[in-house]
Amino acid sequence: MIEPGTWPTAPIPTERLVLRASEARDRAAFVELFASPEVGTYIGGARPRDELERAVPEVPGRRPGCFVVALGGTMIGMITLDPRGVERRGHVRPEGGEAELGYLFLPKAWGRGYAFEACAAALDWFAGARPGEPVVLSTRSANDRAMRLAAKLGFAEVERFEEYGAEQWFGVRPSATPAG
Ligand SMILES: CC(C)(COP(=O)(O)OP(=O)(O)OC[C@H]1O[C@@H](n2cnc3c(N)ncnc32)[C@H](O)[C@@H]1OP(=O)(O)O)[C@@H](O)C(=O)NCCC(=O)NCCS
């Protein structure tokens, strides 16, 4: 997976965005993300802002596998590539621990193709860092935006199952598939 030695990577520029490690100036955007009812709709709900203000560290998300996505320097979302827990349902290899893509963007940045652009760049980076490794993804099947994005990124359905009281879609993107 993504060992600390290979992280943080140098910032990754895309046509309109930059993927980079988290910085202290991103803290307000992290709070905004986790306090947003729209962002939380399919991922367990929003958290109270005052609780977040107390709990969120000075530099949130500074760890291997977490990209801040910035537009003109300002954070508009985050992308994660974390090992999928072996205890979870949904795997494409028996030992588990596959790289799993996650994406959360601020609602004001939705509908402009930013999430696609940023995820495609993260997947390209991963394909270079871990050649031949598949990337998996799971989302509530009711999460239309996340489902459309997964399809555009080249993820194909492996299975659907119930988890957290709802139907989950689990897909894989073979390493050879170009991001688009
Ligand atoms: C999932 C999420 C990241 C998708 O964001 P998004 O902005 O819809 O995704 P994309 O970047 O693919 O943008 C697609 C939209 O941009 C539009 N668009 C505008 N300009 C575009 C461009 N230059 N290129 C591509 N698409 C463009 C597309 O037409 C599309 O619009 P539509 O949704 O109305 O059809 C976002 O909804 C989110 O953060 N949700 C909350 C967190 C969450 O549930 N995450 C998933 C957990 S598994």
The ligand as a Gaussian input file, in Angstrom:
#p B3LYP/6-31G(d) Opt

LIG

0 1
 C      -19.382000      12.172000      -5.057000
 C      -18.958000      13.597000      -5.432000
 C      -17.476000      13.757000      -5.178000
 C      -19.278000      13.788000      -6.917000
 O      -19.070000      15.142000      -7.260000
 P      -19.476000      15.672000      -8.722000
 O      -19.137000      17.099000      -8.796000
 O      -20.878000      15.267000      -9.002000
 O      -18.550000      14.789000      -9.670000
 P      -17.807000      15.107000     -11.026000
 O      -16.515000      15.774000     -10.806000
 O      -17.766000      13.813000     -11.762000
 O      -18.731000      16.125000     -11.793000
 C      -19.808000      15.649000     -12.564000
 C      -20.717000      16.773000     -12.940000
 O      -19.966000      17.894000     -13.417000
 C      -20.479000      18.312000     -14.689000
 N      -19.385000      19.017000     -15.384000
 C      -19.343000      20.357000     -15.576000
 N      -18.192000      20.689000     -16.165000
 C      -17.500000      19.557000     -16.356000
 C      -16.233000      19.273000     -16.922000
 N      -15.442000      20.238000     -17.386000
 N      -15.807000      17.996000     -16.945000
 C      -16.578000      17.003000     -16.466000
 N      -17.801000      17.212000     -15.910000
 C      -18.265000      18.480000     -15.860000
 C      -20.985000      17.048000     -15.277000
 O      -21.917000      17.305000     -16.290000
 C      -21.636000      16.395000     -14.065000
 O      -22.858000      17.025000     -13.768000
 P      -24.145000      16.214000     -13.289000
 O      -23.788000      15.547000     -12.007000
 O      -25.179000      17.248000     -13.121000
 O      -24.411000      15.227000     -14.362000
 C      -19.728000      14.638000      -4.592000
 O      -21.099000      14.525000      -4.876000
 C      -19.514000      14.481000      -3.082000
 O      -18.531000      14.932000      -2.529000
 N      -20.503000      13.847000      -2.371000
 C      -20.477000      13.735000      -0.936000
 C      -19.469000      12.743000      -0.429000
 C      -19.756000      11.346000      -0.912000
 O      -20.873000      10.863000      -0.845000
 N      -18.717000      10.688000      -1.399000
 C      -18.771000       9.329000      -1.848000
 C      -18.582000       8.440000      -0.704000
 S      -18.379000       6.779000      -1.240000

